[in-house]
Amino acid sequence: MPISRRTLLRATTASAFVPMLGVVDEPDDLIELRRDLHRHPETAGEERYTAAVVARRLRKAGLAVTTGVGGHGVVGVLRGAGRGRTVAYRADMDAVPPQDQIAGGPDPAHLCGHDIHTTIGVGVAEALARGRRRLAGTVVFVFQPGEEALTGAAAMLADHVLEHTRPQEIHALHCGPFPLGDFVVMPGTGMPGQDHATVTVEGAGAAERAASLAAAINALGTVRPPANPAELQRLIAELLTPDGPLAEFVFMNASANGAQVRVSYRCWPEARWTAIRQDIDRLAAAAGPAAVSYPVDPFPAMIVPEADARAVERYLRRSVGDGHVEVMHAAVPFNGEDFGLFLRRIPGTYSFLGVHRPGAPIETAYPHFGAFDPDERAIAHGVRAMSGWLAHRTASAHRRHD
């Protein structure tokens, strides 16, 4: 499905609020940036090359740049010519390690779209920098390391990224298995957190009882990862279905190694973790003498505030059209997201950008699959939409839920 240079240029211009910014003087530039990052995948805590590339591009665009925030995090501050609000935009930078890939390879790879997320963040910064004379307020660009390990957001917060830049809200965009250029918003939903348990079975026959216990704990699960393209398509449909089968779920993974059972699970709604811990305790007690340990609290879920998500929904429907905006009614059972730590501090939004190439197998657009091969034309759609959205949110006359 070819796309003309003229269409790509049009797709990469900012919204009517900042018209004709010349977002990409050469539309291939951002695609080449993405390909450069793709050739240099770096796992959590190792994002040196990516951070250097981002910092260089932001400085060239005229932003005030700080590096080494929470590890290899990069923060760029763009001040518009007019008075307005301060709004942040976050993009994650790290690649997927081999153990977290589905039918992937032996090396780290950008199979979650973070190379696209980073490219869109850079593109938005460059777009708004070109139009800074028409920009009211300040945009803070937060390029985060360590998302795959769920460590980067906490590290940047510990480095006082919000206190130093003082944004009133924060926004993010993630690749998703939806039609190219479509957007999916998440009012009141998001991504589940994650809880862990370790059960040590004691006494005679401990290894055999541990194996049986692991099977019993796994039976608490209500969903399993999609095993084929048909199940992937069904999952996507269920996510977009109000009050569908994913309104409540438990994704459980328990495995025995000798006398020890290691448990990891995600659940929705988030508060279900207390009941699940009780179920694990009950099953462990029934297995015979056993010691159960948990972290103090699970890693928290990411929940997108409904009012803010509805605001970005309204904006996107105006800017890209009703037919290109969907609402997600359930959390994705198999993924976590540490962006939720930012949303626990300040309001904001998290939306999906469709990267499914027309006619391609659905697994090419589903993150973490080895076959993940997103349509690069999505970059243009992301830059255009987020440039306009951030300019709209910083406008001085703006009310929070416009």
Beta strands, then each sheet from edge to edge (+ up, - down):
strand 1: 64-69
strand 2: 73-79
strand 3: 82-92
strand 4: 136-144
strand 5: 169-179
strand 6: 183-185
strand 7: 190-191
strand 8: 195-201
strand 9: 249-257
strand 10: 260-268
strand 11: 290-293
strand 12: 302-303
strand 13: 325-327
strand 14: 348-356
sheet 1: 1+ 2- 4+ 3+ 5+ 14+ 6- 13-
sheet 2: 7+ 12-
sheet 3: 9+ 10- 8+ 11-
end
